[in-house]
Amino acid sequence: MNQNTSNENQHKEKINNRKILIITSVEAEKEAILRGLKPTSSIDVVVSGVGIAAAAAATARVLATNTYDLVINAGIAGGFVGQAEVGSIVIANEIVAADFGTETSEGFVSIDELGFGSSRIEADKNLVEVVSKTFSNAGQTVTTGPIITVSTVTGTAETTEEMLRRVPSGKAEAMEGFGVATAAGQFGIPILEIRTISNAVGPRDRDAWRIKEALQTLQEASTILQEVLA
């Protein structure tokens, strides 16, 4: 066995055999993930409730009483047009609290600019690369980039433009990622956020939402994740 092969095997061992906590916001997402998983004791799936506060609290509560190697926030989300289309998967390389800051007469100022903390949490780059490649090899349409966390879901063209002004490379929008990532960070545990896209971010058009299809993609993604991570 040459040195490169040995290093690759060691790398795979580090990726596999992890104890994983998956946080979803609602029961439907949990059920989709469980349908995709083979029976296992290495992955726990917990519903946090909707929103950044509920997600942070639930994640911290579980991490305080159990030991995990990786935390994943998974579920469905809105995708920014031209960045992440309906039916695709987004893996966050960065989780951004897009409305964490203050309004001024000159516009929004982030918490980073105010000097009171950071609105951005980086995901584990190695894991992002491995999972993204695995999804792609399995035939899924996948993109990586920032997923923004908001307290109020975007529902107008104007707000969509504002969110992309704050995070120009934003791929998707959800409500829990930053809370889950903050809790995981308190315990020094790597974080991933994985979202399947059910609708376009922008003016609300319920008739165009594809929630059933996004949950099916989430189920398929769970099977793939288990093969590569657990």
QUICORJO-V441342 format. One record per residue. N is the residue number from 1. RES is the residue in one small letter. SS is DSSP state (~ for helix, > for strand, _ for the rest). OMEGA is omega in degrees with one decimal (* if undefined). D_FIRST is the distance of its C-alpha to the first C-alpha in Angstrom with 2 decimals. Layout:
n=[N:N]
res=[RES:RES]
ss=[SS:SS]
omega=[OMEGA:OMEGA]
d_first=[D_FIRST:D_FIRST]
//
This chain:
n=[1:2:3:4:5:6:7:8:9:10:11:12:13:14:15:16:17:18:19:20:21:22:23:24:25:26:27:28:29:30:31:32:33:34:35:36:37:38:39:40:41:42:43:44:45:46:47:48:49:50:51:52:53:54:55:56:57:58:59:60:61:62:63:64:65:66:67:68:69:70:71:72:73:74:75:76:77:78:79:80:81:82:83:84:85:86:87:88:89:90:91:92:93:94:95:96:97:98:99:100:101:102:103:104:105:106:107:108:109:110:111:112:113:114:115:116:117:118:119:120:121:122:123:124:125:126:127:128:129:130:131:132:133:134:135:136:137:138:139:140:141:142:143:144:145:146:147:148:149:150:151:152:153:154:155:156:157:158:159:160:161:162:163:164:165:166:167:168:169:170:171:172:173:174:175:176:177:178:179:180:181:182:183:184:185:186:187:188:189:190:191:192:193:194:195:196:197:198:199:200:201:202:203:204:205:206:207:208:209:210:211:212:213:214:215:216:217:218:219:220:221:222:223:224:225:226:227:228:229:230]
res=[m:n:q:n:t:s:n:e:n:q:h:k:e:k:i:n:n:r:k:i:l:i:i:t:s:v:e:a:e:k:e:a:i:l:r:g:l:k:p:t:s:s:i:d:v:v:v:s:g:v:g:i:a:a:a:a:a:a:t:a:r:v:l:a:t:n:t:y:d:l:v:i:n:a:g:i:a:g:g:f:v:g:q:a:e:v:g:s:i:v:i:a:n:e:i:v:a:a:d:f:g:t:e:t:s:e:g:f:v:s:i:d:e:l:g:f:g:s:s:r:i:e:a:d:k:n:l:v:e:v:v:s:k:t:f:s:n:a:g:q:t:v:t:t:g:p:i:i:t:v:s:t:v:t:g:t:a:e:t:t:e:e:m:l:r:r:v:p:s:g:k:a:e:a:m:e:g:f:g:v:a:t:a:a:g:q:f:g:i:p:i:l:e:i:r:t:i:s:n:a:v:g:p:r:d:r:d:a:w:r:i:k:e:a:l:q:t:l:q:e:a:s:t:i:l:q:e:v:l:a]
ss=[_:_:~:~:~:~:~:~:~:~:~:~:~:~:~:_:_:_:_:>:>:>:>:>:_:_:~:~:~:~:~:~:~:~:~:~:_:_:_:_:_:_:>:>:>:>:>:_:_:_:_:~:~:~:~:~:~:~:~:~:~:~:~:_:_:_:_:_:_:>:>:>:>:>:>:>:>:>:>:_:_:_:_:_:_:_:_:_:>:>:>:>:>:>:>:>:>:_:_:_:>:>:>:>:_:_:>:>:>:>:~:~:~:~:_:_:_:_:_:>:>:>:_:_:~:~:~:~:~:~:~:~:~:~:~:~:~:_:_:_:_:>:>:>:>:>:>:>:>:_:_:_:_:_:_:_:~:~:~:~:~:~:~:~:~:~:_:_:_:_:_:>:>:>:_:_:~:~:~:~:~:~:~:~:~:~:_:_:_:>:>:>:>:>:>:>:>:>:>:>:_:_:_:_:_:~:~:~:_:_:~:~:~:~:~:~:~:~:~:~:~:~:~:~:~:~:~:~:~:_]
omega=[-179.2:-175.0:-179.5:178.8:178.8:179.2:179.4:179.7:177.6:179.3:-179.9:179.0:179.5:-179.4:-177.5:175.0:177.8:168.7:-168.7:171.5:175.2:178.6:172.6:-179.5:-176.9:-175.8:-178.4:177.4:177.5:-178.7:178.3:179.7:-179.2:176.3:-178.6:-175.9:167.5:178.8:-175.1:173.5:-175.8:-179.6:173.7:179.1:-174.3:174.6:-177.3:-165.3:-173.5:172.3:-172.6:-177.7:179.2:-179.1:179.2:-177.6:-178.5:179.4:180.0:-179.8:-179.1:-177.7:-179.9:-175.2:180.0:-179.9:179.2:177.1:-175.7:173.7:178.3:169.1:-174.9:178.6:177.7:-175.5:170.9:178.4:177.2:-176.9:-178.9:179.7:-179.7:-174.4:177.8:-179.4:-178.0:178.2:174.0:173.3:-176.8:166.0:178.9:179.9:-168.5:173.2:-167.9:178.6:-179.8:-176.7:-178.3:172.3:174.1:178.7:179.8:178.2:-176.6:175.4:-176.1:177.3:177.5:-179.6:177.8:179.7:-176.8:-178.6:-178.9:177.0:-174.6:175.9:-179.3:173.0:177.9:-173.0:-178.8:179.6:177.6:-178.7:-177.7:-177.2:178.8:179.8:-179.3:176.4:-178.5:179.4:179.0:176.6:178.4:172.9:-172.4:173.8:176.3:179.7:-179.2:166.6:-177.0:175.1:179.4:174.8:176.2:-178.3:179.8:-178.1:178.5:177.3:-178.2:-180.0:176.0:179.1:-179.7:179.3:178.6:172.6:179.8:-179.0:-171.7:-178.1:-177.6:-178.7:-174.4:-178.2:176.4:-171.4:-172.5:-168.2:-176.8:177.5:177.6:-178.1:178.5:178.7:179.0:179.7:178.1:179.7:178.1:-176.5:178.1:-175.2:167.6:167.9:-177.1:-177.1:170.4:-167.5:-178.4:-175.0:176.7:172.3:179.3:-179.4:-175.4:178.3:-174.0:-179.5:-178.9:-178.8:-179.4:-175.6:-179.8:-179.4:179.3:176.9:175.9:177.1:176.8:176.4:179.9:179.3:-179.8:176.9:-179.9:179.5:-178.9:-179.6:-174.7:-172.2:-171.1:*]
d_first=[0.00:3.79:6.70:8.29:6.29:6.59:10.10:10.91:10.38:12.48:14.89:15.44:16.17:18.70:20.28:20.59:22.49:25.32:28.97:30.83:34.53:35.97:39.45:41.78:45.37:46.99:46.70:46.17:42.91:41.74:42.72:40.83:37.62:38.09:38.66:35.26:33.40:32.33:33.68:31.75:32.43:30.01:32.27:35.92:38.25:41.42:44.42:45.73:48.76:49.50:49.42:47.76:49.66:49.02:45.32:44.97:47.02:45.27:41.78:42.83:44.51:41.42:39.09:41.61:41.27:37.67:34.19:32.01:28.86:30.07:33.48:34.12:37.55:37.75:40.70:42.74:44.25:46.22:44.53:46.02:47.17:45.03:42.18:41.27:43.10:44.23:41.57:38.62:36.29:36.25:33.67:35.15:33.47:36.67:39.34:42.80:46.10:48.19:51.57:50.86:53.47:57.12:59.50:61.68:64.40:61.87:59.26:56.32:54.72:51.39:50.81:48.47:51.34:53.65:51.40:51.27:47.61:45.09:45.22:41.56:38.43:34.98:32.45:28.82:27.54:23.92:25.19:27.74:25.22:22.91:25.95:27.73:24.95:24.62:28.40:28.57:25.98:28.10:31.14:32.87:34.81:33.54:34.41:33.70:36.33:38.93:40.51:43.91:45.58:49.35:52.12:54.20:52.65:53.46:56.21:57.78:56.92:58.11:55.80:52.86:53.62:53.91:50.54:48.87:50.80:49.35:45.80:45.72:42.17:42.76:41.29:42.78:45.30:45.35:47.04:44.55:41.35:42.58:43.95:40.73:38.73:41.29:41.07:37.27:37.42:39.80:37.16:34.29:32.50:30.77:32.88:32.60:35.62:35.31:38.45:39.45:42.43:45.68:48.17:48.86:49.84:53.50:56.86:56.66:56.71:56.02:56.45:53.43:51.11:48.40:47.62:46.92:44.41:42.74:42.44:40.88:38.28:37.73:37.16:34.57:32.85:32.68:30.79:28.20:28.04:27.48:24.50:22.75:24.11:25.27]
//
